[in-house]
């Protein structure tokens, strides 16, 4: 397996991780490391094997002896998980939690103001 084949294999995975999980990185390595526990254990293990393969590709003899089928199966494992996850789900959940938190804080502030006004005799 050549480094060009590895790049052709991991670039779509990096783009998919960015789209589905909202984790961005300049390389596949940084994207996977930033994703961390957002990936389930099987996909995380497959991504770790792809990262280990990247180190092997630096050595020409090891790169020549590396089986591309192993890299393709690991990439398919990661892709299989990501294909079932809706795009932008994590971002939508974060926005919904932010809106709920702001609403709760606003309600607490309103209750505090009404309590003070009632206590002072204005209501």
Backbone as CSV, one residue per row, in Angstrom:
resi,resn,N_x,N_y,N_z,CA_x,CA_y,CA_z,C_x,C_y,C_z
1,UNK,0.845,-1.171,0.000,0.000,0.000,0.000,0.894,1.238,0.000
2,UNK,0.525,2.188,-0.813,1.313,3.411,-0.923,0.682,4.510,-0.063
3,UNK,1.435,5.528,0.269,0.854,6.646,1.019,-0.287,7.343,0.270
4,UNK,-0.220,7.340,-1.056,-1.304,7.947,-1.836,-2.605,7.152,-1.679
5,UNK,-2.484,5.817,-1.665,-3.666,4.982,-1.459,-4.235,5.204,-0.057
6,UNK,-3.356,5.343,0.905,-3.793,5.590,2.279,-4.534,6.926,2.370
7,UNK,-3.988,7.936,1.729,-4.632,9.246,1.744,-5.982,9.193,1.041
8,UNK,-6.043,8.479,-0.067,-7.313,8.334,-0.789,-8.334,7.574,0.045
9,UNK,-7.878,6.714,0.923,-8.773,5.931,1.777,-9.249,6.731,2.980
10,UNK,-8.373,7.549,3.557,-8.716,8.236,4.798,-9.335,9.619,4.603
11,UNK,-9.110,10.257,3.471,-9.702,11.583,3.261,-11.231,11.560,3.275
12,UNK,-11.894,10.605,2.618,-13.355,10.560,2.743,-13.816,10.275,4.168
13,UNK,-13.048,9.466,4.898,-13.401,9.199,6.294,-13.284,10.460,7.136
14,UNK,-12.245,11.231,6.900,-12.056,12.482,7.633,-13.211,13.439,7.350
15,UNK,-13.615,13.521,6.091,-14.735,14.397,5.728,-16.042,13.912,6.350
16,UNK,-16.243,12.615,6.408,-17.456,12.068,7.001,-17.486,12.305,8.503
17,UNK,-16.348,12.125,9.168,-16.293,12.394,10.609,-16.582,13.868,10.875
18,UNK,-16.056,14.731,10.033,-16.313,16.162,10.195,-17.795,16.480,10.027
19,UNK,-18.422,15.864,9.040,-19.827,16.157,8.772,-20.754,15.539,9.814
20,UNK,-20.506,14.304,10.177,-21.420,13.587,11.067,-21.226,13.913,12.538
21,UNK,-19.979,14.087,12.958,-19.706,14.313,14.373,-19.376,15.760,14.704
22,UNK,-19.138,16.569,13.688,-18.811,17.969,13.930,-17.406,18.171,14.463
23,UNK,-16.514,17.224,14.193,-15.128,17.294,14.660,-14.256,17.552,13.446
24,UNK,-13.476,18.602,13.505,-12.658,18.956,12.360,-11.177,18.797,12.678
25,UNK,-10.408,18.550,11.640,-8.965,18.414,11.773,-8.327,18.505,10.408
26,UNK,-7.054,18.868,10.392,-6.354,18.986,9.109,-5.977,17.637,8.535
27,UNK,-5.798,16.649,9.397,-5.426,15.321,8.927,-6.362,14.295,9.562
28,UNK,-6.276,13.085,9.053,-7.095,12.007,9.609,-6.725,11.760,11.068
29,UNK,-5.442,11.832,11.369,-4.972,11.590,12.737,-5.581,12.590,13.726
30,UNK,-5.519,13.872,13.405,-6.055,14.868,14.330,-7.575,14.774,14.437
31,UNK,-8.229,14.440,13.356,-9.685,14.295,13.397,-10.092,13.137,14.289
32,UNK,-9.407,12.004,14.167,-9.740,10.843,14.998,-9.410,11.116,16.460
33,UNK,-8.287,11.764,16.718,-7.920,12.054,18.102,-8.888,13.042,18.739
34,UNK,-9.379,13.990,17.976,-10.360,14.936,18.510,-11.732,14.280,18.703
35,UNK,-12.069,13.338,17.833,-13.357,12.651,17.956,-13.389,11.807,19.219
36,UNK,-12.287,11.143,19.514,-12.164,10.398,20.765,-13.316,9.455,21.030
37,UNK,-14.010,9.679,22.139,-15.065,8.777,22.571,-16.389,9.010,21.853
38,UNK,-16.431,9.952,20.922,-17.629,10.108,20.106,-17.792,8.921,19.164
39,UNK,-16.685,8.285,18.852,-16.726,7.058,18.048,-16.943,5.878,18.983
40,UNK,-17.775,4.901,18.612,-17.939,3.723,19.465,-16.669,2.871,19.439
41,UNK,-16.585,1.948,20.359,-15.365,1.152,20.522,-14.918,0.443,19.244
42,UNK,-15.794,-0.237,18.499,-15.313,-0.906,17.280,-14.775,0.080,16.235
43,UNK,-15.452,1.202,16.072,-14.981,2.193,15.102,-13.700,2.861,15.590
44,UNK,-13.606,3.073,16.893,-12.391,3.663,17.451,-11.200,2.731,17.282
45,UNK,-11.427,1.423,17.475,-10.359,0.443,17.274,-9.933,0.378,15.809
46,UNK,-10.907,0.433,14.907,-10.579,0.409,13.477,-9.814,1.663,13.078
47,UNK,-10.206,2.810,13.627,-9.481,4.049,13.332,-8.067,3.994,13.907
48,UNK,-7.924,3.370,15.079,-6.583,3.229,15.664,-5.701,2.331,14.804
49,UNK,-6.285,1.302,14.212,-5.489,0.453,13.329,-5.084,1.208,12.064
50,UNK,-5.946,2.097,11.582,-5.573,2.929,10.433,-4.457,3.902,10.803
51,UNK,-4.495,4.421,12.018,-3.426,5.318,12.459,-2.104,4.564,12.612
52,UNK,-2.167,3.327,13.089,-0.955,2.515,13.188,-0.410,2.193,11.800
53,UNK,-1.328,1.993,10.864,-0.918,1.726,9.485,-0.202,2.935,8.887
54,UNK,-0.623,4.119,9.284,0.017,5.339,8.781,1.496,5.377,9.184
55,UNK,1.800,4.934,10.371,3.195,4.895,10.814,3.998,3.863,10.026
56,UNK,3.358,2.763,9.675,4.054,1.739,8.889,4.379,2.227,7.487
57,UNK,3.576,3.110,6.962,3.781,3.586,5.597,5.000,4.494,5.472
58,UNK,5.516,4.972,6.592,6.734,5.786,6.543,7.950,4.959,6.150
59,UNK,7.912,3.673,6.450,9.014,2.776,6.099,8.678,2.104,4.760
60,UNK,9.499,2.252,3.730,9.165,1.692,2.409,9.003,0.170,2.396
61,UNK,9.824,-0.548,3.164,9.696,-2.007,3.182,8.405,-2.444,3.852
62,UNK,8.066,-1.811,4.961,6.810,-2.161,5.628,5.605,-1.731,4.803
63,UNK,5.720,-0.611,4.120,4.615,-0.150,3.279,4.354,-1.142,2.149
64,UNK,5.412,-1.709,1.596,5.268,-2.674,0.513,4.613,-3.963,1.005
65,UNK,4.847,-4.324,2.246,4.309,-5.575,2.792,2.928,-5.419,3.422
66,UNK,2.431,-4.225,3.484,1.138,-3.977,4.108,0.011,-4.379,3.169
67,UNK,-0.947,-5.114,3.714,-2.086,-5.579,2.930,-3.157,-4.484,2.870
68,UNK,-3.510,-4.007,1.683,-4.537,-2.958,1.583,-5.917,-3.435,2.013
69,UNK,-6.168,-4.735,1.988,-7.484,-5.245,2.381,-7.760,-4.974,3.864
70,UNK,-6.719,-5.029,4.681,-6.890,-4.745,6.106,-7.291,-3.286,6.298
71,UNK,-6.643,-2.402,5.571,-6.973,-0.979,5.670,-8.386,-0.709,5.153
72,UNK,-8.770,-1.366,4.074,-10.122,-1.175,3.538,-11.185,-1.681,4.499
73,UNK,-10.934,-2.820,5.150,-11.926,-3.344,6.100,-12.046,-2.435,7.319
74,UNK,-10.932,-1.875,7.780,-10.992,-0.935,8.902,-11.744,0.334,8.503
75,UNK,-11.498,0.804,7.294,-12.201,1.997,6.814,-13.692,1.713,6.658
76,UNK,-14.049,0.517,6.227,-15.463,0.162,6.101,-16.133,0.082,7.466
77,UNK,-15.410,-0.354,8.480,-15.966,-0.404,9.831,-16.292,1.002,10.324
78,UNK,-15.371,1.916,10.131,-15.616,3.299,10.552,-16.753,3.901,9.736
79,UNK,-16.750,3.668,8.447,-17.791,4.206,7.570,-19.161,3.631,7.910
80,UNK,-19.212,2.351,8.278,-20.491,1.723,8.618,-21.124,2.387,9.834
81,UNK,-20.325,2.715,10.828,-20.878,3.409,11.986,-21.350,4.804,11.610
82,UNK,-20.524,5.515,10.882,-20.857,6.901,10.574,-22.036,7.022,9.616
83,UNK,-22.272,6.011,8.798,-23.390,6.090,7.856,-24.740,6.001,8.562
84,UNK,-24.775,5.410,9.754,-26.032,5.286,10.497,-26.313,6.506,11.369
85,UNK,-25.350,7.358,11.526,-25.514,8.533,12.380,-25.984,9.716,11.530
86,UNK,-27.073,10.366,11.912,-27.563,11.510,11.130,-26.568,12.666,11.142
87,UNK,-26.541,13.396,10.062,-25.602,14.507,9.926,-26.055,15.673,10.793
88,UNK,-25.151,16.232,11.576,-25.443,17.401,12.401,-26.206,17.106,13.672
89,UNK,-26.327,15.849,14.069,-27.093,15.498,15.267,-26.456,16.081,16.522
90,UNK,-25.153,15.997,16.622,-24.462,16.497,17.808,-24.621,18.009,17.931
91,UNK,-24.519,18.719,16.830,-24.681,20.172,16.841,-26.103,20.553,17.223
92,UNK,-27.087,19.827,16.706,-28.482,20.125,17.024,-28.759,19.892,18.512
93,UNK,-28.191,18.844,19.070,-28.383,18.585,20.506,-27.743,19.688,21.345
94,UNK,-26.563,20.136,20.954,-25.898,21.203,21.709,-26.709,22.490,21.659
95,UNK,-27.273,22.804,20.502,-28.101,24.009,20.389,-29.370,23.890,21.223
96,UNK,-29.988,22.722,21.227,-31.205,22.532,22.015,-30.913,22.652,23.512
97,UNK,-29.800,22.102,23.956,-29.431,22.220,25.366,-29.121,23.665,25.741
98,UNK,-28.499,24.398,24.846,-28.216,25.807,25.103,-29.515,26.601,25.225
99,UNK,-30.462,26.343,24.329,-31.748,27.036,24.389,-32.497,26.691,25.666
100,UNK,-32.457,25.432,26.091,-33.121,25.027,27.327,-32.468,25.689,28.540
101,UNK,-31.153,25.768,28.535,-30.455,26.397,29.655,-30.774,27.888,29.740
102,UNK,-30.777,28.565,28.595,-31.117,29.986,28.597,-32.551,30.223,29.054
103,UNK,-33.472,29.366,28.617,-34.861,29.484,29.054,-35.012,29.273,30.545
104,UNK,-34.310,28.293,31.092,-34.379,28.020,32.525,-33.810,29.191,33.323
105,UNK,-32.672,29.712,32.892,-32.072,30.848,33.601,-32.971,32.081,33.532
106,UNK,-33.601,32.297,32.394,-34.525,33.418,32.273,-35.720,33.261,33.185
107,UNK,-36.237,32.038,33.305,-37.378,31.792,34.182,-36.986,31.996,35.645
108,UNK,-35.809,31.548,36.041,-35.343,31.748,37.413,-35.196,33.235,37.707
109,UNK,-34.666,33.997,36.762,-34.516,35.437,36.938,-35.875,36.111,37.063
110,UNK,-36.842,35.705,36.258,-38.183,36.272,36.314,-38.845,35.979,37.652
111,UNK,-38.713,34.759,38.136,-39.285,34.388,39.436,-38.617,35.192,40.550
112,UNK,-37.313,35.393,40.472,-36.611,36.177,41.491,-37.091,37.627,41.486
113,UNK,-37.279,38.203,40.300,-37.754,39.588,40.214,-39.173,39.699,40.761
114,UNK,-40.036,38.769,40.395,-41.415,38.802,40.894,-41.458,38.595,42.400
115,UNK,-40.576,37.769,42.932,-40.530,37.539,44.379,-40.110,38.814,45.109
116,UNK,-39.118,39.503,44.586,-38.666,40.751,45.206,-39.764,41.809,45.136
117,UNK,-40.427,41.910,43.983,-41.521,42.882,43.858,-42.669,42.565,44.808
118,UNK,-42.967,41.311,44.968,-44.038,40.895,45.897,-43.639,41.176,47.340
119,UNK,-42.393,40.929,47.648,-41.872,41.137,49.001,-41.869,42.630,49.357
120,UNK,-41.565,43.492,48.387,-41.532,44.938,48.609,-42.940,45.542,48.623
121,UNK,-43.939,44.806,48.184,-45.314,45.283,48.205,-45.750,45.982,46.932
122,UNK,-44.995,45.830,45.859,-45.385,46.433,44.588,-46.383,45.581,43.823
123,UNK,-46.537,44.332,44.183,-47.518,43.455,43.524,-48.555,42.978,44.495
